[in-house]
Amino acid sequence: MKKNLLISAALIFLLAQYLSAQNPVVALAQKKPVILTGGKIHTGTGDVIEKGILAFDKGRITFVGRSEDFKGNISSYDQFDVTGKDVYPGLIFPGTSLGLVEIGSGVEVASDDRETGELNPNVRVIVAYNTDSHVIPFIRSNGILLAQIVPTGSLLPGTASVVQLDAWNWEDAAYAPDNGIMMGWPRKALPGGREGAYLRYFAALAGNYDRSVEELEKIFSDAVAYNGIEKPESFNPRLAALKGLFDGSKILYIAAPGPKEIIASVSFARKYGVKKIVLTDADESAWSLKDFLKENNVAVIVSNPFSLPKYDYSDIKLPFELPALFLKEGILTGITYSNQAYGNLPFAAGQAVAYGLTREEALQTITLNNARILGIDDRTGSLENGKDANIIVSTGDILDMSTNNVELAFIMGRNISLDNKHKQLYRRFQAKYENMK
């Protein structure tokens, strides 16, 4: 009997610990118009409105501008006085395994971002998206409200989707589902300065280059033919998944390891009539081809501006300068953060301010520019009338890790919780040591 009581007590304790660590409850839909008054509004288009007003209703922005230009009845709104604070569009995180990989370093049971095989354009990564990931509430606290989740793998690993980060399940999270195809172009040349097993691995990849390109040629030529048939006799999910690339409803995201591969992959896409192309993991190789990218209207995503130079002869500061260099060339440029310290996205953009960008340009690389790259700029990415009310309010500069302090966040007008496991642990141990005084 005593043993049973002890077991019951232990189970109750474990259950209490489990419940205390649960993610915040998903916010309810907006029921009443909301107005933010007195804040410094960064619209995401390059404009800044001092002591402005931002109003939204039914999840959409209805007014953004100067206080003196607002003609409505403020008393009919839920009011938030944000005087002295900064108001921004919600940040957008492209090219991430968020919600697919909970624990990195090869823990297979915590990863669901890859399928067997190399040609899986029909694989929908969104159905594997875990809305209960403990990482999601953490990065929301740094202002990230939307993310593009992507599959990993070679050649055609699957279809990417954009999700909003406050949802019960993947259906609720879907913001722009299945609107991108990922392509990993095979490596042709060996990386320099490598030895042993690493070099042998890439030698094997390079040896398979021609075979891999032939496989891509076949599936794309088959897809063009298949999608030219009004009513195919049998449904082919792989070929059907590629249709949107030819009519512009889907975007092709290309990861290519070097200059030769970038030229080959973009030329390949143009050959088959792909309408929209984005180069992911854009680095020094992409910069060396800036004119080629401009000629082909290719947007770029700089994946890790904190990295070291790719080549021994490169300027040590070049990775930090790439966002500014690409933008000044007129190339649509966004920023992501490829490592799993996802919350560093705003600070990656912030670093670019010290290397050629203005603060508003840096903000655009993780708001409006990323929205354009992901094909969702008609809905979000900036604070403009008619767009979704994806909004964050910080007591300091959102791009500066010493002042970033998000106090309010709205996704499609819903006032979401900014609590997370880190804050819960802080409160827990703060209470412990305060009680010891």
Contacts in CASP RR format, 6 or more apart in sequence:
PFRMAT RR
TARGET T0000
AUTHOR 0000-0000-0000
METHOD contacts of the structure
MODEL  1
MKKNLLISAALIFLLAQYLSAQNPVVALAQKKPVILTGGKIHTGTGDVIE
KGILAFDKGRITFVGRSEDFKGNISSYDQFDVTGKDVYPGLIFPGTSLGL
VEIGSGVEVASDDRETGELNPNVRVIVAYNTDSHVIPFIRSNGILLAQIV
PTGSLLPGTASVVQLDAWNWEDAAYAPDNGIMMGWPRKALPGGREGAYLR
YFAALAGNYDRSVEELEKIFSDAVAYNGIEKPESFNPRLAALKGLFDGSK
ILYIAAPGPKEIIASVSFARKYGVKKIVLTDADESAWSLKDFLKENNVAV
IVSNPFSLPKYDYSDIKLPFELPALFLKEGILTGITYSNQAYGNLPFAAG
QAVAYGLTREEALQTITLNNARILGIDDRTGSLENGKDANIIVSTGDILD
MSTNNVELAFIMGRNISLDNKHKQLYRRFQAKYENMK
20 424 0 8 1.000
21 134 0 8 1.000
21 421 0 8 1.000
21 424 0 8 1.000
23 132 0 8 1.000
23 134 0 8 1.000
23 136 0 8 1.000
23 137 0 8 1.000
23 420 0 8 1.000
24 137 0 8 1.000
24 416 0 8 1.000
24 417 0 8 1.000
24 418 0 8 1.000
24 419 0 8 1.000
24 420 0 8 1.000
25 417 0 8 1.000
26 166 0 8 1.000
26 167 0 8 1.000
26 168 0 8 1.000
26 172 0 8 1.000
26 416 0 8 1.000
27 166 0 8 1.000
27 411 0 8 1.000
27 414 0 8 1.000
27 415 0 8 1.000
27 416 0 8 1.000
27 417 0 8 1.000
28 414 0 8 1.000
29 414 0 8 1.000
30 56 0 8 1.000
30 57 0 8 1.000
30 58 0 8 1.000
30 59 0 8 1.000
30 389 0 8 1.000
30 410 0 8 1.000
30 412 0 8 1.000
30 413 0 8 1.000
30 414 0 8 1.000
30 415 0 8 1.000
32 77 0 8 1.000
32 78 0 8 1.000
33 55 0 8 1.000
33 56 0 8 1.000
33 57 0 8 1.000
33 62 0 8 1.000
33 76 0 8 1.000
33 77 0 8 1.000
33 78 0 8 1.000
34 55 0 8 1.000
34 56 0 8 1.000
34 57 0 8 1.000
34 77 0 8 1.000
34 78 0 8 1.000
34 79 0 8 1.000
34 80 0 8 1.000
34 389 0 8 1.000
34 410 0 8 1.000
34 413 0 8 1.000
34 415 0 8 1.000
35 53 0 8 1.000
35 54 0 8 1.000
35 55 0 8 1.000
35 74 0 8 1.000
35 77 0 8 1.000
35 78 0 8 1.000
35 79 0 8 1.000
35 80 0 8 1.000
36 53 0 8 1.000
36 54 0 8 1.000
36 55 0 8 1.000
36 80 0 8 1.000
36 82 0 8 1.000
36 87 0 8 1.000
36 391 0 8 1.000
36 393 0 8 1.000
36 408 0 8 1.000
37 52 0 8 1.000
37 53 0 8 1.000
37 67 0 8 1.000
37 74 0 8 1.000
37 79 0 8 1.000
37 80 0 8 1.000
37 81 0 8 1.000
37 82 0 8 1.000
37 83 0 8 1.000
38 51 0 8 1.000
38 52 0 8 1.000
38 53 0 8 1.000
38 67 0 8 1.000
38 81 0 8 1.000
38 82 0 8 1.000
38 83 0 8 1.000
38 84 0 8 1.000
39 50 0 8 1.000
39 51 0 8 1.000
39 52 0 8 1.000
39 82 0 8 1.000
39 83 0 8 1.000
39 84 0 8 1.000
39 85 0 8 1.000
39 86 0 8 1.000
39 87 0 8 1.000
39 393 0 8 1.000
40 48 0 8 1.000
40 49 0 8 1.000
40 50 0 8 1.000
40 51 0 8 1.000
40 52 0 8 1.000
40 84 0 8 1.000
40 85 0 8 1.000
40 86 0 8 1.000
40 87 0 8 1.000
41 48 0 8 1.000
41 49 0 8 1.000
41 52 0 8 1.000
41 54 0 8 1.000
41 64 0 8 1.000
41 65 0 8 1.000
41 87 0 8 1.000
41 383 0 8 1.000
42 48 0 8 1.000
42 86 0 8 1.000
42 87 0 8 1.000
42 88 0 8 1.000
42 89 0 8 1.000
42 360 0 8 1.000
42 363 0 8 1.000
42 383 0 8 1.000
43 49 0 8 1.000
43 64 0 8 1.000
43 89 0 8 1.000
43 382 0 8 1.000
43 383 0 8 1.000
43 384 0 8 1.000
44 88 0 8 1.000
44 89 0 8 1.000
44 360 0 8 1.000
44 363 0 8 1.000
44 364 0 8 1.000
44 367 0 8 1.000
44 368 0 8 1.000
44 381 0 8 1.000
44 382 0 8 1.000
44 383 0 8 1.000
45 364 0 8 1.000
45 368 0 8 1.000
45 382 0 8 1.000
45 384 0 8 1.000
46 360 0 8 1.000
46 361 0 8 1.000
46 363 0 8 1.000
46 364 0 8 1.000
47 360 0 8 1.000
48 360 0 8 1.000
49 64 0 8 1.000
49 65 0 8 1.000
49 66 0 8 1.000
51 66 0 8 1.000
51 67 0 8 1.000
51 83 0 8 1.000
52 64 0 8 1.000
52 65 0 8 1.000
52 66 0 8 1.000
52 67 0 8 1.000
53 63 0 8 1.000
53 64 0 8 1.000
53 65 0 8 1.000
53 66 0 8 1.000
53 67 0 8 1.000
53 70 0 8 1.000
54 61 0 8 1.000
54 63 0 8 1.000
54 64 0 8 1.000
54 65 0 8 1.000
54 87 0 8 1.000
54 383 0 8 1.000
54 391 0 8 1.000
55 61 0 8 1.000
55 62 0 8 1.000
55 63 0 8 1.000
55 64 0 8 1.000
55 70 0 8 1.000
55 77 0 8 1.000
56 62 0 8 1.000
56 389 0 8 1.000
56 391 0 8 1.000
56 410 0 8 1.000
56 413 0 8 1.000
59 388 0 8 1.000
59 389 0 8 1.000
59 412 0 8 1.000
59 413 0 8 1.000
59 414 0 8 1.000
60 386 0 8 1.000
60 387 0 8 1.000
60 388 0 8 1.000
60 389 0 8 1.000
61 383 0 8 1.000
61 384 0 8 1.000
61 385 0 8 1.000
61 386 0 8 1.000
61 387 0 8 1.000
61 388 0 8 1.000
61 389 0 8 1.000
62 385 0 8 1.000
62 386 0 8 1.000
63 70 0 8 1.000
63 72 0 8 1.000
63 385 0 8 1.000
64 383 0 8 1.000
64 384 0 8 1.000
64 385 0 8 1.000
80 393 0 8 1.000
80 408 0 8 1.000
82 393 0 8 1.000
82 408 0 8 1.000
84 395 0 8 1.000
85 393 0 8 1.000
85 394 0 8 1.000
85 395 0 8 1.000
85 396 0 8 1.000
85 407 0 8 1.000
86 393 0 8 1.000
86 394 0 8 1.000
86 395 0 8 1.000
86 396 0 8 1.000
86 397 0 8 1.000
86 398 0 8 1.000
87 383 0 8 1.000
87 391 0 8 1.000
87 392 0 8 1.000
87 393 0 8 1.000
88 143 0 8 1.000
88 363 0 8 1.000
88 367 0 8 1.000
88 383 0 8 1.000
88 391 0 8 1.000
88 392 0 8 1.000
88 393 0 8 1.000
88 394 0 8 1.000
88 398 0 8 1.000
89 367 0 8 1.000
89 368 0 8 1.000
89 380 0 8 1.000
89 381 0 8 1.000
89 382 0 8 1.000
89 383 0 8 1.000
89 390 0 8 1.000
89 391 0 8 1.000
89 392 0 8 1.000
90 143 0 8 1.000
90 144 0 8 1.000
90 145 0 8 1.000
90 146 0 8 1.000
90 367 0 8 1.000
90 380 0 8 1.000
90 381 0 8 1.000
90 390 0 8 1.000
90 391 0 8 1.000
90 392 0 8 1.000
90 409 0 8 1.000
91 142 0 8 1.000
91 143 0 8 1.000
91 144 0 8 1.000
91 145 0 8 1.000
91 146 0 8 1.000
91 345 0 8 1.000
91 346 0 8 1.000
91 366 0 8 1.000
91 367 0 8 1.000
91 392 0 8 1.000
91 398 0 8 1.000
92 144 0 8 1.000
92 145 0 8 1.000
92 146 0 8 1.000
92 147 0 8 1.000
92 148 0 8 1.000
92 366 0 8 1.000
92 367 0 8 1.000
92 370 0 8 1.000
92 371 0 8 1.000
92 374 0 8 1.000
92 376 0 8 1.000
92 380 0 8 1.000
92 381 0 8 1.000
93 139 0 8 1.000
93 144 0 8 1.000
93 146 0 8 1.000
93 147 0 8 1.000
93 148 0 8 1.000
93 336 0 8 1.000
93 337 0 8 1.000
93 342 0 8 1.000
93 345 0 8 1.000
93 366 0 8 1.000
93 370 0 8 1.000
94 147 0 8 1.000
94 148 0 8 1.000
94 280 0 8 1.000
94 301 0 8 1.000
94 334 0 8 1.000
94 336 0 8 1.000
94 370 0 8 1.000
94 373 0 8 1.000
94 374 0 8 1.000
95 147 0 8 1.000
95 148 0 8 1.000
95 149 0 8 1.000
95 150 0 8 1.000
95 160 0 8 1.000
95 253 0 8 1.000
95 280 0 8 1.000
95 301 0 8 1.000
95 336 0 8 1.000
96 147 0 8 1.000
96 148 0 8 1.000
96 149 0 8 1.000
96 150 0 8 1.000
96 336 0 8 1.000
96 342 0 8 1.000
97 111 0 8 1.000
97 113 0 8 1.000
97 149 0 8 1.000
97 150 0 8 1.000
97 152 0 8 1.000
97 340 0 8 1.000
98 133 0 8 1.000
98 135 0 8 1.000
98 136 0 8 1.000
98 139 0 8 1.000
98 147 0 8 1.000
98 149 0 8 1.000
98 342 0 8 1.000
99 129 0 8 1.000
99 130 0 8 1.000
99 131 0 8 1.000
99 133 0 8 1.000
99 135 0 8 1.000
99 136 0 8 1.000
99 149 0 8 1.000
100 111 0 8 1.000
100 112 0 8 1.000
100 113 0 8 1.000
100 125 0 8 1.000
100 128 0 8 1.000
100 129 0 8 1.000
100 130 0 8 1.000
100 149 0 8 1.000
100 151 0 8 1.000
101 110 0 8 1.000
101 111 0 8 1.000
101 112 0 8 1.000
101 113 0 8 1.000
101 340 0 8 1.000
102 110 0 8 1.000
102 111 0 8 1.000
102 130 0 8 1.000
102 133 0 8 1.000
102 134 0 8 1.000
102 135 0 8 1.000
103 110 0 8 1.000
103 111 0 8 1.000
104 110 0 8 1.000
104 111 0 8 1.000
104 340 0 8 1.000
112 128 0 8 1.000
112 130 0 8 1.000
113 125 0 8 1.000
113 128 0 8 1.000
113 150 0 8 1.000
113 151 0 8 1.000
113 152 0 8 1.000
114 151 0 8 1.000
114 152 0 8 1.000
114 153 0 8 1.000
114 157 0 8 1.000
115 123 0 8 1.000
115 151 0 8 1.000
115 157 0 8 1.000
115 158 0 8 1.000
118 153 0 8 1.000
118 154 0 8 1.000
118 155 0 8 1.000
118 156 0 8 1.000
118 157 0 8 1.000
118 212 0 8 1.000
118 215 0 8 1.000
119 155 0 8 1.000
119 156 0 8 1.000
119 215 0 8 1.000
119 219 0 8 1.000
119 238 0 8 1.000
120 151 0 8 1.000
120 156 0 8 1.000
120 157 0 8 1.000
120 158 0 8 1.000
120 238 0 8 1.000
121 156 0 8 1.000
121 158 0 8 1.000
121 159 0 8 1.000
121 181 0 8 1.000
121 219 0 8 1.000
121 238 0 8 1.000
121 241 0 8 1.000
121 242 0 8 1.000
122 158 0 8 1.000
122 159 0 8 1.000
122 237 0 8 1.000
122 238 0 8 1.000
122 240 0 8 1.000
122 241 0 8 1.000
123 151 0 8 1.000
123 157 0 8 1.000
123 158 0 8 1.000
123 159 0 8 1.000
124 158 0 8 1.000
124 159 0 8 1.000
124 161 0 8 1.000
124 177 0 8 1.000
124 178 0 8 1.000
125 149 0 8 1.000
125 150 0 8 1.000
125 151 0 8 1.000
125 158 0 8 1.000
125 159 0 8 1.000
125 160 0 8 1.000
125 161 0 8 1.000
126 149 0 8 1.000
126 159 0 8 1.000
126 161 0 8 1.000
126 163 0 8 1.000
126 170 0 8 1.000
126 173 0 8 1.000
126 174 0 8 1.000
126 177 0 8 1.000
126 178 0 8 1.000
127 170 0 8 1.000
128 170 0 8 1.000
129 149 0 8 1.000
129 161 0 8 1.000
129 163 0 8 1.000
129 170 0 8 1.000
129 173 0 8 1.000
131 167 0 8 1.000
131 168 0 8 1.000
131 169 0 8 1.000
131 170 0 8 1.000
131 172 0 8 1.000
131 173 0 8 1.000
134 420 0 8 1.000
134 421 0 8 1.000
135 342 0 8 1.000
136 165 0 8 1.000
137 417 0 8 1.000
137 418 0 8 1.000
137 419 0 8 1.000
137 420 0 8 1.000
137 421 0 8 1.000
138 342 0 8 1.000
138 343 0 8 1.000
138 420 0 8 1.000
138 421 0 8 1.000
138 422 0 8 1.000
139 165 0 8 1.000
139 342 0 8 1.000
139 343 0 8 1.000
139 345 0 8 1.000
140 165 0 8 1.000
140 166 0 8 1.000
140 406 0 8 1.000
140 409 0 8 1.000
140 416 0 8 1.000
140 418 0 8 1.000
140 420 0 8 1.000
141 406 0 8 1.000
141 418 0 8 1.000
141 420 0 8 1.000
141 422 0 8 1.000
141 423 0 8 1.000
142 343 0 8 1.000
142 345 0 8 1.000
142 346 0 8 1.000
142 404 0 8 1.000
142 406 0 8 1.000
143 346 0 8 1.000
143 392 0 8 1.000
143 394 0 8 1.000
143 398 0 8 1.000
143 406 0 8 1.000
143 409 0 8 1.000
144 165 0 8 1.000
144 342 0 8 1.000
144 343 0 8 1.000
144 345 0 8 1.000
144 346 0 8 1.000
145 164 0 8 1.000
145 165 0 8 1.000
145 166 0 8 1.000
145 390 0 8 1.000
145 392 0 8 1.000
145 409 0 8 1.000
145 411 0 8 1.000
145 416 0 8 1.000
146 162 0 8 1.000
146 163 0 8 1.000
146 164 0 8 1.000
146 165 0 8 1.000
146 175 0 8 1.000
146 376 0 8 1.000
146 380 0 8 1.000
146 390 0 8 1.000
147 162 0 8 1.000
147 163 0 8 1.000
147 165 0 8 1.000
148 160 0 8 1.000
148 161 0 8 1.000
148 162 0 8 1.000
148 163 0 8 1.000
148 374 0 8 1.000
149 160 0 8 1.000
149 161 0 8 1.000
149 162 0 8 1.000
149 163 0 8 1.000
150 160 0 8 1.000
150 182 0 8 1.000
150 253 0 8 1.000
151 157 0 8 1.000
151 158 0 8 1.000
151 159 0 8 1.000
151 160 0 8 1.000
151 182 0 8 1.000
153 184 0 8 1.000
154 184 0 8 1.000
154 186 0 8 1.000
154 212 0 8 1.000
155 183 0 8 1.000
155 184 0 8 1.000
155 186 0 8 1.000
155 212 0 8 1.000
155 215 0 8 1.000
155 216 0 8 1.000
156 181 0 8 1.000
156 182 0 8 1.000
156 183 0 8 1.000
156 184 0 8 1.000
156 216 0 8 1.000
156 219 0 8 1.000
157 182 0 8 1.000
157 184 0 8 1.000
158 181 0 8 1.000
158 182 0 8 1.000
158 241 0 8 1.000
159 178 0 8 1.000
159 180 0 8 1.000
159 181 0 8 1.000
159 182 0 8 1.000
159 241 0 8 1.000
159 250 0 8 1.000
160 178 0 8 1.000
160 179 0 8 1.000
160 180 0 8 1.000
160 181 0 8 1.000
160 182 0 8 1.000
160 253 0 8 1.000
161 174 0 8 1.000
161 175 0 8 1.000
161 176 0 8 1.000
161 177 0 8 1.000
161 178 0 8 1.000
161 179 0 8 1.000
161 180 0 8 1.000
162 175 0 8 1.000
162 176 0 8 1.000
162 177 0 8 1.000
162 179 0 8 1.000
162 374 0 8 1.000
162 376 0 8 1.000
163 170 0 8 1.000
163 173 0 8 1.000
163 174 0 8 1.000
163 175 0 8 1.000
164 173 0 8 1.000
164 175 0 8 1.000
164 390 0 8 1.000
164 411 0 8 1.000
164 412 0 8 1.000
165 173 0 8 1.000
165 411 0 8 1.000
166 411 0 8 1.000
166 414 0 8 1.000
166 416 0 8 1.000
166 417 0 8 1.000
167 173 0 8 1.000
175 376 0 8 1.000
175 379 0 8 1.000
176 374 0 8 1.000
176 375 0 8 1.000
176 376 0 8 1.000
178 250 0 8 1.000
179 249 0 8 1.000
179 250 0 8 1.000
179 251 0 8 1.000
179 374 0 8 1.000
179 375 0 8 1.000
180 250 0 8 1.000
180 251 0 8 1.000
180 252 0 8 1.000
180 253 0 8 1.000
181 241 0 8 1.000
181 242 0 8 1.000
181 245 0 8 1.000
181 250 0 8 1.000
181 251 0 8 1.000
181 252 0 8 1.000
181 253 0 8 1.000
182 253 0 8 1.000
182 255 0 8 1.000
183 216 0 8 1.000
183 252 0 8 1.000
183 253 0 8 1.000
183 254 0 8 1.000
183 255 0 8 1.000
183 265 0 8 1.000
183 269 0 8 1.000
184 254 0 8 1.000
184 255 0 8 1.000
184 256 0 8 1.000
184 265 0 8 1.000
185 254 0 8 1.000
185 255 0 8 1.000
185 256 0 8 1.000
185 257 0 8 1.000
185 261 0 8 1.000
185 262 0 8 1.000
185 264 0 8 1.000
185 265 0 8 1.000
185 268 0 8 1.000
186 205 0 8 1.000
186 206 0 8 1.000
186 208 0 8 1.000
186 209 0 8 1.000
186 212 0 8 1.000
186 213 0 8 1.000
186 261 0 8 1.000
187 202 0 8 1.000
187 205 0 8 1.000
187 206 0 8 1.000
187 209 0 8 1.000
187 257 0 8 1.000
187 258 0 8 1.000
187 261 0 8 1.000
188 206 0 8 1.000
188 209 0 8 1.000
188 260 0 8 1.000
188 261 0 8 1.000
188 264 0 8 1.000
189 206 0 8 1.000
189 258 0 8 1.000
189 260 0 8 1.000
189 261 0 8 1.000
190 199 0 8 1.000
190 202 0 8 1.000
190 203 0 8 1.000
190 206 0 8 1.000
191 199 0 8 1.000
191 202 0 8 1.000
191 257 0 8 1.000
194 202 0 8 1.000
213 264 0 8 1.000
213 268 0 8 1.000
216 268 0 8 1.000
217 268 0 8 1.000
219 238 0 8 1.000
219 239 0 8 1.000
219 242 0 8 1.000
220 242 0 8 1.000
220 268 0 8 1.000
220 272 0 8 1.000
221 272 0 8 1.000
222 239 0 8 1.000
223 238 0 8 1.000
223 239 0 8 1.000
223 242 0 8 1.000
223 243 0 8 1.000
223 245 0 8 1.000
223 246 0 8 1.000
223 272 0 8 1.000
224 246 0 8 1.000
224 272 0 8 1.000
224 273 0 8 1.000
226 232 0 8 1.000
226 236 0 8 1.000
226 239 0 8 1.000
226 240 0 8 1.000
227 239 0 8 1.000
227 240 0 8 1.000
227 242 0 8 1.000
227 243 0 8 1.000
227 246 0 8 1.000
242 250 0 8 1.000
243 249 0 8 1.000
243 250 0 8 1.000
244 250 0 8 1.000
245 251 0 8 1.000
245 252 0 8 1.000
245 269 0 8 1.000
245 272 0 8 1.000
245 273 0 8 1.000
245 274 0 8 1.000
245 275 0 8 1.000
245 276 0 8 1.000
246 272 0 8 1.000
246 273 0 8 1.000
246 274 0 8 1.000
246 275 0 8 1.000
247 275 0 8 1.000
248 275 0 8 1.000
248 276 0 8 1.000
250 276 0 8 1.000
251 276 0 8 1.000
251 277 0 8 1.000
251 278 0 8 1.000
251 373 0 8 1.000
251 374 0 8 1.000
251 375 0 8 1.000
252 269 0 8 1.000
252 274 0 8 1.000
252 276 0 8 1.000
252 277 0 8 1.000
252 278 0 8 1.000
253 278 0 8 1.000
253 280 0 8 1.000
254 262 0 8 1.000
254 265 0 8 1.000
254 266 0 8 1.000
254 269 0 8 1.000
254 277 0 8 1.000
254 278 0 8 1.000
254 279 0 8 1.000
254 280 0 8 1.000
255 279 0 8 1.000
255 280 0 8 1.000
255 281 0 8 1.000
256 262 0 8 1.000
256 264 0 8 1.000
256 265 0 8 1.000
256 279 0 8 1.000
256 285 0 8 1.000
257 285 0 8 1.000
258 285 0 8 1.000
259 285 0 8 1.000
259 288 0 8 1.000
259 289 0 8 1.000
262 279 0 8 1.000
262 285 0 8 1.000
262 286 0 8 1.000
262 289 0 8 1.000
262 292 0 8 1.000
263 289 0 8 1.000
263 292 0 8 1.000
266 277 0 8 1.000
266 279 0 8 1.000
266 292 0 8 1.000
266 293 0 8 1.000
266 296 0 8 1.000
266 298 0 8 1.000
269 277 0 8 1.000
270 277 0 8 1.000
270 296 0 8 1.000
277 296 0 8 1.000
277 297 0 8 1.000
277 298 0 8 1.000
277 299 0 8 1.000
278 298 0 8 1.000
278 299 0 8 1.000
278 300 0 8 1.000
278 301 0 8 1.000
278 373 0 8 1.000
279 286 0 8 1.000
279 293 0 8 1.000
279 298 0 8 1.000
279 299 0 8 1.000
279 300 0 8 1.000
279 301 0 8 1.000
280 301 0 8 1.000
280 303 0 8 1.000
280 336 0 8 1.000
281 301 0 8 1.000
281 303 0 8 1.000
281 338 0 8 1.000
282 300 0 8 1.000
282 301 0 8 1.000
282 302 0 8 1.000
282 303 0 8 1.000
282 322 0 8 1.000
282 326 0 8 1.000
282 333 0 8 1.000
283 302 0 8 1.000
283 303 0 8 1.000
283 307 0 8 1.000
283 310 0 8 1.000
283 319 0 8 1.000
283 322 0 8 1.000
284 309 0 8 1.000
284 310 0 8 1.000
284 311 0 8 1.000
284 314 0 8 1.000
284 318 0 8 1.000
284 319 0 8 1.000
284 322 0 8 1.000
285 310 0 8 1.000
286 293 0 8 1.000
286 300 0 8 1.000
286 326 0 8 1.000
287 318 0 8 1.000
287 322 0 8 1.000
287 325 0 8 1.000
287 326 0 8 1.000
290 325 0 8 1.000
290 326 0 8 1.000
290 329 0 8 1.000
290 331 0 8 1.000
293 300 0 8 1.000
293 331 0 8 1.000
294 329 0 8 1.000
294 330 0 8 1.000
294 331 0 8 1.000
298 331 0 8 1.000
299 331 0 8 1.000
299 332 0 8 1.000
299 333 0 8 1.000
299 334 0 8 1.000
299 372 0 8 1.000
299 373 0 8 1.000
300 326 0 8 1.000
300 331 0 8 1.000
300 332 0 8 1.000
300 333 0 8 1.000
300 334 0 8 1.000
301 333 0 8 1.000
301 334 0 8 1.000
301 335 0 8 1.000
301 336 0 8 1.000
301 370 0 8 1.000
301 373 0 8 1.000
302 322 0 8 1.000
302 323 0 8 1.000
302 326 0 8 1.000
302 333 0 8 1.000
302 334 0 8 1.000
302 335 0 8 1.000
302 336 0 8 1.000
302 365 0 8 1.000
303 336 0 8 1.000
303 337 0 8 1.000
303 338 0 8 1.000
304 319 0 8 1.000
304 336 0 8 1.000
304 337 0 8 1.000
304 338 0 8 1.000
304 339 0 8 1.000
304 348 0 8 1.000
305 319 0 8 1.000
305 320 0 8 1.000
305 322 0 8 1.000
305 323 0 8 1.000
305 335 0 8 1.000
305 348 0 8 1.000
305 351 0 8 1.000
305 352 0 8 1.000
306 319 0 8 1.000
306 320 0 8 1.000
306 337 0 8 1.000
306 344 0 8 1.000
306 348 0 8 1.000
306 351 0 8 1.000
307 319 0 8 1.000
308 316 0 8 1.000
308 319 0 8 1.000
309 315 0 8 1.000
309 316 0 8 1.000
309 318 0 8 1.000
309 319 0 8 1.000
310 319 0 8 1.000
315 321 0 8 1.000
317 355 0 8 1.000
320 351 0 8 1.000
320 352 0 8 1.000
320 354 0 8 1.000
320 355 0 8 1.000
321 355 0 8 1.000
321 356 0 8 1.000
323 333 0 8 1.000
323 334 0 8 1.000
323 335 0 8 1.000
323 349 0 8 1.000
323 352 0 8 1.000
323 355 0 8 1.000
323 357 0 8 1.000
323 362 0 8 1.000
323 365 0 8 1.000
324 352 0 8 1.000
324 355 0 8 1.000
324 356 0 8 1.000
324 357 0 8 1.000
324 361 0 8 1.000
326 333 0 8 1.000
327 333 0 8 1.000
327 357 0 8 1.000
327 361 0 8 1.000
327 365 0 8 1.000
332 369 0 8 1.000
332 372 0 8 1.000
332 373 0 8 1.000
333 365 0 8 1.000
333 369 0 8 1.000
334 365 0 8 1.000
334 366 0 8 1.000
334 369 0 8 1.000
334 370 0 8 1.000
334 373 0 8 1.000
335 345 0 8 1.000
335 348 0 8 1.000
335 349 0 8 1.000
335 352 0 8 1.000
335 365 0 8 1.000
335 366 0 8 1.000
335 370 0 8 1.000
336 345 0 8 1.000
336 348 0 8 1.000
336 370 0 8 1.000
337 343 0 8 1.000
337 344 0 8 1.000
337 345 0 8 1.000
337 348 0 8 1.000
345 366 0 8 1.000
346 366 0 8 1.000
346 398 0 8 1.000
346 399 0 8 1.000
346 404 0 8 1.000
347 399 0 8 1.000
347 400 0 8 1.000
347 401 0 8 1.000
347 404 0 8 1.000
348 366 0 8 1.000
349 362 0 8 1.000
349 363 0 8 1.000
349 365 0 8 1.000
349 366 0 8 1.000
349 399 0 8 1.000
350 359 0 8 1.000
350 362 0 8 1.000
350 399 0 8 1.000
350 400 0 8 1.000
352 361 0 8 1.000
352 362 0 8 1.000
352 365 0 8 1.000
353 359 0 8 1.000
353 362 0 8 1.000
353 399 0 8 1.000
357 365 0 8 1.000
359 397 0 8 1.000
359 399 0 8 1.000
362 399 0 8 1.000
363 398 0 8 1.000
363 399 0 8 1.000
367 381 0 8 1.000
367 382 0 8 1.000
368 377 0 8 1.000
368 381 0 8 1.000
368 382 0 8 1.000
370 381 0 8 1.000
371 377 0 8 1.000
371 379 0 8 1.000
371 380 0 8 1.000
371 381 0 8 1.000
371 382 0 8 1.000
378 387 0 8 1.000
379 387 0 8 1.000
379 388 0 8 1.000
380 387 0 8 1.000
380 388 0 8 1.000
380 390 0 8 1.000
381 387 0 8 1.000
381 390 0 8 1.000
383 391 0 8 1.000
388 412 0 8 1.000
388 413 0 8 1.000
389 410 0 8 1.000
389 411 0 8 1.000
389 412 0 8 1.000
389 413 0 8 1.000
390 410 0 8 1.000
390 411 0 8 1.000
390 412 0 8 1.000
390 413 0 8 1.000
391 408 0 8 1.000
391 409 0 8 1.000
391 410 0 8 1.000
391 413 0 8 1.000
392 398 0 8 1.000
392 406 0 8 1.000
392 408 0 8 1.000
392 409 0 8 1.000
392 410 0 8 1.000
393 406 0 8 1.000
393 407 0 8 1.000
393 408 0 8 1.000
393 409 0 8 1.000
394 403 0 8 1.000
394 404 0 8 1.000
394 405 0 8 1.000
394 406 0 8 1.000
394 407 0 8 1.000
395 403 0 8 1.000
395 405 0 8 1.000
395 407 0 8 1.000
396 403 0 8 1.000
396 404 0 8 1.000
396 405 0 8 1.000
397 403 0 8 1.000
397 404 0 8 1.000
398 404 0 8 1.000
398 406 0 8 1.000
406 418 0 8 1.000
407 418 0 8 1.000
408 415 0 8 1.000
408 418 0 8 1.000
409 415 0 8 1.000
409 416 0 8 1.000
409 418 0 8 1.000
410 416 0 8 1.000
END
